[in-house]
């Protein structure tokens, strides 16, 4: 935020089987606020199909969750951006407050047909009560310097 550099995390699985993905997790700066946006692409198609459009069009059926490992010095991600027609977050856009230097995992999970009214779901807390199906789950090893 505030005009800093853009940091892009990527997960690419060009053969589609999940056995040898390309993962990029650049370091984040300590004591920094980040705003982010996830983008889901089907790169098995040519040109790549932007699945993010479908997620937004079917907003009531999708929610993105951001799970931070306890060792990562950061506050839980906050939803920003668009809400679905029922006033619930979609989670494609978020903000993240990073604290002091640390290292840990950030897992991004796209849930399909979960219960957005489950306790904590509005705040981004993924629990068994949310249910639904996992469309995408990616874990990034994050270093904060």
TATACOR-V489784 format. One record per pair of residues at least 4 apart in sequence whose C-alpha atoms are under 7 Angstrom apart, sorted by the first residue. I is the first residue (numbers start at 1). GAP is how many residues later the second one is. Records with the same first field share a line. If there is no record, write none. Layout:
I = GAP, GAP
This chain:
1 = 32, 33, 34
7 = 19
9 = 15, 16, 17
10 = 13, 14, 15
11 = 10, 11, 12, 13
12 = 9, 10, 11
13 = 5, 7, 8, 9
14 = 29, 30
25 = 115, 116, 117
27 = 115, 116, 117, 118
28 = 115, 116, 117
29 = 115, 116
30 = 68, 69, 70, 71, 114, 115
31 = 67, 68, 69
32 = 65, 66, 67
33 = 63, 64, 65
34 = 61, 62, 63
35 = 59, 60, 61
36 = 57, 58, 59
37 = 55, 56, 57
38 = 54, 55
39 = 13
40 = 10, 11, 12
41 = 7, 8, 9, 10
42 = 6, 7, 8, 9
43 = 5, 6
44 = 4
45 = 4
51 = 4
52 = 4
53 = 4
54 = 4
55 = 4, 7
58 = 4
59 = 25, 31
60 = 24, 25
61 = 51, 52, 53
62 = 28, 48, 49, 50, 51
63 = 26, 27, 28, 47, 48, 49
64 = 26, 27, 28, 44, 45, 46, 47
65 = 26, 43, 44, 45, 59, 61
66 = 11, 40, 41, 42, 43, 58
67 = 39, 40, 41
68 = 4, 8, 37, 38, 39
69 = 35, 36, 37
71 = 31, 32, 33
72 = 30, 31, 32, 33
73 = 25, 26, 27, 29
74 = 23, 24, 25
75 = 21, 22, 23
76 = 20
77 = 17, 18, 19
78 = 16, 17, 18
79 = 10, 12, 14, 15, 16
80 = 13, 14, 15
81 = 12
82 = 7, 8
83 = 4, 5, 6, 7
84 = 4, 5, 6
88 = 28, 34
89 = 33
101 = 43, 44
102 = 41, 42
103 = 39, 40, 41
104 = 37, 38, 39
105 = 34, 35, 36, 37
106 = 33, 34, 35, 36
107 = 30, 31, 32, 33
108 = 29, 30, 31
109 = 25, 27, 28, 29
110 = 24, 25, 26, 27
111 = 21, 22, 23, 24
112 = 20, 21, 22, 23
113 = 19, 20
114 = 16, 17, 18, 19
115 = 15, 16
116 = 5, 6, 14
117 = 4
118 = 11, 12
120 = 4, 5
121 = 4, 5, 9
126 = 4
